[in-house]
Amino acid sequence: MYLTGVNNIQYNNYTTVGAVKATGENKCHAVNTSHVSNPQSVYFTSAPASLRTQLSSADEKNKYNELLKTVSKDTKKQLNVLLKNGVLLNSASNDNSTTLDNLYKIATTPRAQGLSNSDILAQTVAILADPHVITQQFGNIPTQYKSQVAMLNQSAPGEENVEHSGTCVASSIEFNLAQKHPAEFARFAQGLSSPEMSVNKTIKMNNLADNTLDAIWLLNAFEVPYKADNFDEAHLTFAPDKNAIVRAHIQTVDKDRLERSSVDVLMQSTFMQIGSQQSYDTLTDKRAGKFNQNDKGLIEFEKTFTESVVEDKNKISVTYQTVDENAKLVGYETDFNTMKKQIIDSLKMGENVIIGYTQVDNNNTIINGHEITITDVKTDKNGKLIFICNDTDDNLAKQIEYSEDYLLPKIHHAGLPQAVIGDDVNVVENWVEGLKTYKELKKRA
């Protein structure tokens, strides 16, 4: 869902508004953060009330011991931490399988050709132990693979040398899945790296639209393979694009520091496929699709749909900035206190908040946009709010901090649970906004 009466800004690391292209360097990067010393009172990082931290059955003990036999010393330590903090035995997945169940499958069942059991297992465990290691940085293509990649990419020679990734939305969704839904993240990692290279998910129709027929319109519009046995649920199949296996294999055998892991490749390719109406190409980091005239990244509407189906939650994208047809920031749809309240209320519900923020030039014209995730807040010694965030494009495997005075004016939109919106804003359903966008693009074509 969207706020009504505002422009739909492109959010993909390469910002456009309507048909107006942004100027400036097409690089998605973190802007200088406003770090605050002597912070106080972190609010929303408490663990769930009930956690399972002990192996209780013979099956669980056997699976855990088998994993320990196959992994490195570092991964053993990470597995032990995951057991102690309740992540390993978490079963909040779409099929009620635990994180342990899926890690065991990764270790003991075949992987897709070109992938390695040990690599997928180690990378999945590392991400679950610290989701801040997730990055959107594409790896270079080693000399021995260049001819193979060039053959696959004959229609766009040279574009496989991706310098600046457009997957900030996809990597933010990946981070959120790993941090908030570890068992489901492990289930995705298992399915996407299996010989089938896909994962099935059952979602509730009313998490897409109030009316089932409208939810079906969205599923058809995004071209996600699905089956619907009734009006309440749909069974979806998610998969990366066909070239993702090439990138994933390269990152299996030739991953450099600060580059994406094989798991990052598979996750981000899958989420880009979902959002781009199955039109993404991992080799070039380009997409097509009916809702977007830009060939990089995902727009706000596509992001909302992807978040909703991946998490099976009713997410609303609330747009805060008013942007004119010339990509100029001209105002705000609500005051900063309302923005702050909605984000804090979401955090209180245990939800991370993926936001899109803008950078402007001296004339207030937007020159860049990026997606990051707000995970927590705290206050400084002067009582000012500090947002604790994760950025998948800053080459830092740790959280970063922004003061409210710095970040709030830059937030273009935020993905929020419907429950926190209330009467603060007027929203329209996701499918309505999508149909409007589609008709506008058809007129321009």
Number of C-alpha atoms within 10 A of each C-alpha: 27 25 20 16 11 15 16 24 27 28 30 27 28 26 27 25 19 21 16 12 16 19 16 12 9 17 16 22 19 16 10 8 12 16 13 15 8 8 17 16 9 13 13 18 12 8 10 8 5 7 15 15 17 14 15 10 8 9 11 17 13 13 18 20 12 14 22 16 9 16 17 13 10 10 20 17 14 19 24 15 15 22 21 15 17 19 25 30 24 23 20 16 19 15 13 13 17 22 27 24 22 22 25 21 20 27 22 16 11 14 22 16 12 14 22 19 20 17 19 23 25 23 20 26 22 18 23 27 23 17 24 21 22 30 28 26 24 25 22 18 18 11 8 8 11 14 12 11 18 16 10 15 17 10 9 11 13 12 15 20 15 18 14 17 23 28 29 29 34 29 28 26 24 25 30 24 22 23 20 18 20 29 30 26 24 30 26 28 26 28 22 24 29 20 14 11 22 18 19 18 19 18 21 18 26 17 21 28 20 14 14 18 12 18 21 19 16 20 22 13 17 23 17 18 15 17 12 14 9 9 14 13 16 19 15 18 15 24 26 26 21 13 17 22 24 21 23 26 19 19 24 20 14 15 18 11 9 18 19 23 31 27 26 27 25 26 26 25 27 28 28 34 27 31 29 27 21 22 19 28 20 27 23 18 22 21 23 17 18 16 24 22 17 20 17 24 29 30 22 26 24 23 25 25 27 25 26 19 23 20 20 19 18 24 25 28 24 27 29 25 23 19 22 17 13 15 24 17 20 11 12 16 17 14 11 16 10 14 20 14 13 22 27 23 16 22 20 15 12 17 20 25 23 26 25 27 21 24 18 17 12 6 8 13 19 24 21 25 28 29 31 23 25 25 23 25 24 18 19 16 11 9 10 15 19 25 26 17 22 27 26 32 26 17 18 15 17 15 16 18 19 20 20 18 13 14 16 18 18 19 22 27 25 27 27 25 22 17 13 17 19 10 7 11 16 13 20 13 17 24 22 15 17 21 15 12 17 15 13 13 16 11 7 8 7
